[in-house]
């Protein structure tokens, strides 16, 4: 039977790896060089965990004091750089790796917050922040609107997975089953949202205003090129 510390470390490294893959794939898609790919890989894979650790007082953050996190992101970046064609055969690879990373981090963030004594509500919110942090910074570095602000149930899925972990703890369940349930719920919501286009309500715009916004987006895209 593995200890809670080892279990959290495995969840953390799993989330780091899959989020790092998503960052590296996004970097390749934007034609960054190998250094840029490794930077995006590290940012996407570690920023969520670093933010969590800073907020709960676990300093220095695990990603900065344990070389296994850096090694994990470097391996993910290099795998993507050299084997991008194989990874790209997956359908919408950035989205799926991002969904997997979101699940790992939402669960790991919540478990660690609970371990540090946060109340259930704050632990769930911190789990959500852990899940969305790396993807937000990745998108900002690529000059894109973060997916959490526009994507299909992104933060909602992370919060739901985190809430499942909290519920399991309140019911006295072992960390393993509640973490598995939370991860599956988070990934399942993201999967269904991506597949079926589920999203939260947005403000209604006139057809003219939508056309103006679309034109402005296309103009800015041309300027970036």
RACOR-V736949 format. One record per pair of residues at least 24 apart in sequence whose C-alpha atoms are under 10 Angstrom apart, sorted by the first residue. I is the first residue (numbers start at 1). J is the second residue. Records with the same first field share a line. If there is no record, write none. Layout:
I = J + J
This chain:
2 = 176
4 = 111 + 112 + 115 + 174 + 175 + 176
5 = 111 + 112 + 115
7 = 108 + 111 + 175 + 176 + 179
8 = 104 + 105 + 107 + 108 + 109 + 110 + 111 + 112 + 115 + 175 + 176 + 179
9 = 62 + 69 + 108 + 112
10 = 104 + 108
11 = 101 + 103 + 104 + 105 + 106 + 107 + 108 + 109 + 111 + 179
12 = 45 + 46 + 49 + 62 + 63 + 69 + 101 + 104 + 105 + 106 + 107 + 108 + 109 + 112
13 = 45 + 46 + 49 + 63 + 68 + 69 + 70 + 72 + 73 + 101 + 104 + 105 + 108
14 = 45 + 69 + 72 + 100 + 101 + 103 + 104 + 105 + 108
15 = 44 + 45 + 46 + 48 + 49 + 97 + 98 + 99 + 100 + 101 + 102 + 103 + 104 + 105 + 106 + 107 + 108 + 130 + 131
16 = 41 + 42 + 43 + 44 + 45 + 46 + 47 + 48 + 49 + 63 + 69 + 70 + 72 + 73 + 76 + 101 + 102 + 104 + 105 + 134
17 = 41 + 42 + 44 + 45 + 46 + 69 + 70 + 71 + 72 + 73 + 74 + 75 + 76 + 77 + 97 + 100 + 101 + 104
18 = 44 + 45 + 72 + 73 + 76 + 94 + 96 + 97 + 98 + 99 + 100 + 101 + 102 + 104 + 105
19 = 43 + 44 + 45 + 46 + 48 + 73 + 76 + 94 + 96 + 97 + 98 + 99 + 100 + 101 + 102 + 104 + 105 + 131 + 134 + 135 + 138
20 = 44 + 45 + 46 + 72 + 73 + 74 + 75 + 76 + 77 + 80 + 97 + 98 + 101 + 134 + 135 + 138
21 = 45 + 72 + 73 + 74 + 75 + 76 + 77 + 78 + 79 + 80 + 81 + 87 + 93 + 94 + 97 + 98 + 101
22 = 76 + 77 + 80 + 93 + 94 + 95 + 96 + 97 + 98 + 99 + 100 + 101 + 135 + 138
23 = 73 + 76 + 77 + 80 + 94 + 97 + 98 + 134 + 135 + 137 + 138 + 139 + 142
24 = 73 + 74 + 76 + 77 + 78 + 79 + 80 + 81 + 84 + 94 + 138
25 = 76 + 77 + 80 + 81 + 84 + 87 + 88 + 93 + 94 + 97
26 = 93 + 94 + 95 + 138 + 139 + 142
27 = 77 + 80 + 81 + 138 + 139 + 141 + 142
28 = 77 + 80 + 81 + 84
29 = 84 + 88 + 94
30 = 142
32 = 142
33 = 81
34 = 77 + 78 + 80 + 81 + 82
35 = 77
36 = 77
37 = 74 + 76 + 77 + 78 + 80 + 81
38 = 70 + 73 + 74 + 75 + 76 + 77 + 78 + 80 + 81
39 = 73 + 74 + 77 + 138
40 = 73 + 77 + 134 + 135 + 137 + 138 + 139 + 141 + 142
41 = 70 + 72 + 73 + 74 + 75 + 76 + 77 + 78 + 80 + 134 + 138
42 = 69 + 70 + 71 + 72 + 73 + 74 + 76 + 77 + 134 + 138
43 = 73 + 133 + 134 + 135 + 136 + 137 + 138 + 141
44 = 73 + 98 + 101 + 132 + 133 + 134 + 135 + 136 + 137 + 138 + 139
45 = 69 + 70 + 72 + 73 + 76 + 101 + 105 + 133 + 134 + 135 + 138
46 = 70 + 72 + 73 + 105 + 130 + 133 + 134 + 135
47 = 130 + 131 + 132 + 133 + 134 + 135 + 136 + 137 + 138
48 = 102 + 105 + 106 + 109 + 126 + 127 + 128 + 129 + 130 + 131 + 132 + 133 + 134 + 135 + 136 + 137
49 = 105 + 106 + 108 + 109 + 127 + 129 + 130 + 131 + 132 + 133 + 134
50 = 130 + 133 + 134
51 = 109 + 126 + 129 + 130 + 133 + 134
52 = 105 + 108 + 109 + 110 + 112 + 113 + 126 + 127 + 128 + 129 + 130 + 131 + 133
53 = 109 + 112 + 113 + 126 + 130
55 = 113 + 126
56 = 112 + 113 + 114 + 116 + 117 + 118 + 123 + 126
57 = 116
58 = 112 + 113 + 116
92 = 194
95 = 147 + 190 + 191 + 194
96 = 187 + 190 + 191 + 194
98 = 131 + 132 + 134 + 135 + 154 + 187 + 190
99 = 131 + 154 + 157 + 158 + 183 + 186 + 187 + 188 + 189 + 190 + 191 + 194
100 = 131 + 183 + 184 + 186 + 187 + 188 + 190 + 191
101 = 131 + 132 + 134 + 135 + 183 + 187
102 = 127 + 128 + 129 + 130 + 131 + 132 + 133 + 134 + 135 + 154 + 155 + 157 + 158 + 161 + 183 + 186 + 187 + 190
103 = 127 + 128 + 130 + 131 + 132 + 157 + 158 + 159 + 160 + 161 + 162 + 179 + 180 + 182 + 183 + 184 + 185 + 186 + 187 + 188 + 190
104 = 130 + 131 + 158 + 161 + 179 + 180 + 182 + 183 + 184 + 186 + 187
105 = 129 + 130 + 131 + 132 + 133 + 134 + 158 + 161 + 162 + 183
106 = 130 + 131 + 132 + 155 + 157 + 158 + 159 + 160 + 161 + 162 + 163 + 165 + 179 + 182 + 183 + 186
107 = 131 + 158 + 159 + 160 + 161 + 162 + 163 + 164 + 165 + 166 + 175 + 178 + 179 + 180 + 181 + 182 + 183 + 184 + 186
108 = 162 + 165 + 179 + 182 + 183
109 = 162 + 165
110 = 159 + 161 + 162 + 163 + 164 + 165 + 166 + 179 + 182
111 = 162 + 165 + 166 + 169 + 175 + 178 + 179
114 = 165 + 166 + 169
119 = 166
120 = 162 + 163 + 165 + 166 + 167 + 169 + 170
121 = 162 + 163 + 166
122 = 166
123 = 162 + 163 + 165 + 166
124 = 158 + 159 + 160 + 161 + 162 + 163 + 164 + 165 + 166 + 167
125 = 155 + 158 + 159 + 160 + 162 + 163
126 = 158 + 159 + 162
127 = 158 + 159 + 160 + 161 + 162 + 163 + 165 + 166
128 = 154 + 155 + 156 + 157 + 158 + 159 + 160 + 161 + 162 + 163
129 = 155 + 158 + 159
130 = 158 + 162
131 = 155 + 157 + 158 + 159 + 161 + 162
132 = 158 + 159
143 = 224
150 = 199 + 200 + 202
151 = 190 + 193 + 194 + 197 + 198 + 199 + 200
152 = 189 + 190 + 191 + 192 + 193 + 194 + 195 + 196 + 197 + 198 + 199 + 200
153 = 186 + 189 + 190 + 191 + 192 + 193 + 194 + 197 + 198 + 199 + 200
154 = 186 + 187 + 189 + 190 + 193 + 194 + 199 + 200
155 = 186 + 190
156 = 186 + 189 + 190 + 199 + 200
157 = 182 + 183 + 185 + 186 + 187 + 188 + 189 + 190 + 191 + 193
158 = 182 + 183 + 185 + 186 + 187 + 189 + 190
159 = 185 + 186
160 = 185 + 186 + 187 + 189
161 = 185 + 186 + 187 + 188 + 189
162 = 186
